[in-house]
Each structure stands twice: as C-alpha cells, then as structure tokens.
Amino acid sequence: MLTLQCPWRTAFLPPLPQSKPRNQKREAFSTTRRRGGRSLTISRIRCGILPVDPWAPTIDSQSIASQLFAVSLFPYLGFLYFLTKSKTAPKLTLFGFYFLLAFVGATIPAGIYAKLHYGTSLSNVDWLHGSAESLLTLTNLFIVLGLREALRKLKDGSKKTATDDIASEIKENSLSR
C-alpha cells in the first residue's frame, strides 16, 4: 500500500487516516481466452472506469505536451490551406499566419539546444526563449497590421461607394427635371 506524506503536516495535527486495503478481486479484472484447448487468463489492474492508471509515473507531462504539439500541426496546416484557397485574407495577414511556422521551426531546435547544452527547458534559458518569442511577436504584428490595412481599405471603399451613390442620385435627379 502506498502512503503519501504531506510536507505541510505538522506534529500537532492528528495523523491522516489510513485507507483500508481493497480486495484484490475488486481492484483487478481478468479476461480468459482459449487457444488450442488451453485457457489463458490475462489480469489487469483497474483504476476507476479505465483499465489504465492515469496517474501512473510512466505518464510524463512533457511527452504529452510534445505529442499534442505535433498533432496540432495538422489542423493548423489545414487552416492555412483553406485560408489561402479562399483568397479572402489580406496578404500581410496571410504572411503572418505562415510566419508562425517559422516561429515553430525556430522554437524546436532552440528547445533541443537548451535541453542539451543547459540541461533545462527552453523557458528557463532567457536569451533563447526571448529570441524565439520575438518571432511570435513578429507573427502577431504581421497579422494585426494586415487586418488593420484591410479594415482601412474597407472603410475607404465604403466612403467612395457612398459618395458615388450620392453623386449618381444627384445626376439622376438633375436629368429628370
């Protein structure tokens, strides 16, 4: 049985209650398979609903994060494909979204270098982390400036069409008189 010690517990507090040992049959489940006249029993430890302990020490948050990072690349590439295909995004904004791939491409080697050379993660090496984050800042600037330019063009275009509409109405009214 695993007993966890709480570092914040002091001597004047009562001890933590110990849990009762569970019955092995409740904790484990087994499946029986028959092969060639022999029966094979496979036992697995069950924790809750799943036959896997989600808090097992073999699960590493760093490996989960890197797997999620790798899997998230495919939806982003799909987003870039459809955004480029639609031809509705401003060019500078589209460049900014593509430039995010440069940020990702620079962050991966920087993280590997930080791990190998300094023995820690990228976020703990200031000069490398700052350099990588500057690429993300440039990405954000490209996206925002592209959208700003598009909004200005849209605003100028609506003013021109409004004045053109008024001028055409005045011409129609003067001709009908």
C-alpha positions in Angstrom: 0.0 0.0 0.0 1.3 3.4 -0.9 1.3 6.1 1.8 1.7 9.7 0.9 3.4 12.0 3.3 2.2 15.6 3.3 5.1 18.1 3.7 2.9 20.7 5.3 1.6 18.5 8.1 2.9 19.4 11.5 3.3 17.4 14.7 0.2 18.9 16.4 -2.2 17.7 13.7 -3.7 14.3 14.0 -2.3 11.6 11.6 -4.1 11.1 8.4 -6.5 8.1 8.4 -5.1 5.1 6.6 -7.3 3.6 3.9 -8.4 0.0 4.2 -6.8 -2.4 1.8 -9.0 -3.2 -1.1 -10.0 -6.7 -2.1 -7.8 -7.8 -5.0 -10.7 -9.1 -6.9 -12.4 -5.7 -6.9 -9.2 -4.0 -8.0 -8.3 -6.3 -10.8 -10.3 -7.8 -13.6 -9.3 -10.7 -15.8 -10.2 -12.0 -19.2 -9.9 -15.6 -20.2 -9.0 -16.6 -23.8 -8.9 -20.1 -25.1 -6.2 -21.0 -27.6 -5.7 -24.5 -28.8 -7.5 -26.1 -25.9 -5.6 -24.1 -23.3 -7.1 -21.2 -21.4 -5.1 -18.1 -20.9 -6.0 -15.7 -18.2 -4.9 -12.0 -18.5 -5.2 -9.8 -15.4 -5.1 -6.1 -15.5 -5.3 -3.6 -12.7 -8.4 -1.4 -12.9 -8.5 2.1 -11.6 -11.9 3.6 -11.9 -13.5 3.2 -15.3 -10.4 2.7 -17.4 -8.1 -0.3 -17.2 -5.1 2.1 -17.0 -4.0 4.2 -14.1 -4.0 7.8 -15.4 -1.7 8.9 -12.6 0.9 6.3 -13.3 4.5 7.6 -13.0 5.2 6.5 -16.6 2.9 9.3 -17.9 5.1 12.3 -18.5 3.5 15.7 -19.0 6.4 16.7 -21.3 5.8 13.8 -23.6 2.0 14.5 -23.7 2.7 18.2 -24.5 5.1 17.3 -27.3 2.5 14.8 -28.7 -0.2 17.4 -28.6 2.1 19.9 -30.2 2.9 17.6 -33.1 -0.8 16.6 -33.6 -1.9 20.3 -33.6 0.3 21.0 -36.6 -2.1 19.2 -39.0 -5.2 21.2 -38.2 -3.1 24.4 -38.5 -1.8 23.3 -41.9 -5.5 22.7 -42.9 -6.4 26.2 -41.7 -3.6 27.7 -43.8 -4.6 25.7 -46.9 -8.2 26.8 -46.7 -7.3 30.4 -45.9 -5.0 30.6 -48.9 -7.5 28.9 -51.1 -10.3 31.3 -50.1 -8.2 34.3 -51.2 -10.1 36.5 -48.7 -7.3 37.2 -46.2 -5.1 40.2 -46.6 -1.7 39.3 -47.9 0.2 40.6 -44.8 -2.1 38.7 -42.5 -1.7 35.5 -44.6 2.1 36.0 -44.4 1.8 36.4 -40.6 -0.1 33.1 -40.3 2.6 31.4 -42.4 5.3 33.1 -40.4 4.0 31.3 -37.3 5.5 28.2 -38.9 8.9 30.0 -38.8 8.3 30.5 -35.0 7.6 26.8 -34.6 10.6 25.9 -36.8 12.9 28.0 -34.7 11.5 27.0 -31.3 12.1 23.3 -31.8 15.9 23.5 -32.3 16.1 26.2 -29.6 14.4 23.8 -27.2 16.7 20.9 -28.1 19.7 23.2 -27.7 18.5 24.4 -24.3 18.0 20.8 -23.2 21.3 19.5 -24.4 23.5 22.5 -23.6 21.9 23.8 -20.4 20.1 20.7 -19.2 16.8 22.5 -18.8 13.7 23.6 -20.8 13.6 26.4 -23.3 11.6 28.6 -20.9 14.4 28.6 -18.4 17.1 29.9 -20.8 16.3 33.6 -21.2 18.2 34.6 -24.2 16.9 31.6 -26.2 13.4 32.0 -25.0 13.4 35.7 -25.7 14.7 35.1 -29.3 12.0 32.5 -30.0 9.3 34.7 -28.5 10.4 37.6 -30.7 9.4 35.6 -33.7 6.0 35.1 -32.2 5.8 38.9 -31.7 6.6 39.5 -35.3 3.9 37.0 -36.3 1.3 38.9 -34.2 2.5 42.2 -35.8 2.1 40.9 -39.3 -1.4 39.6 -38.6 -2.6 42.7 -36.9 -1.1 45.1 -39.5 -2.6 43.1 -42.3 -6.0 43.2 -40.7 -5.7 46.9 -40.0 -4.8 47.6 -43.6 -7.8 45.5 -44.8 -10.1 47.4 -42.4 -8.8 50.8 -43.7 -9.3 49.7 -47.3 -12.8 48.6 -46.5 -13.6 51.9 -44.8 -12.2 53.9 -47.6 -14.1 51.8 -50.2 -17.4 52.3 -48.3 -16.8 56.1 -48.3 -16.1 56.0 -52.0 -19.2 54.0 -52.8 -21.3 56.2 -50.6 -20.1 59.3 -52.4 -20.5 57.6 -55.8 -24.1 56.7 -54.9 -24.9 60.2 -53.8 -23.3 61.7 -57.0 -25.3 59.3 -59.2 -28.6 60.2 -57.4 -27.9 63.9 -57.9 -27.2 63.3 -61.6 -30.4 61.3 -62.0 -32.4 63.9 -60.2 -31.0 66.7 -62.4 -31.6 64.8 -65.5 -35.2 64.0 -64.6 -36.1 67.7 -64.1 
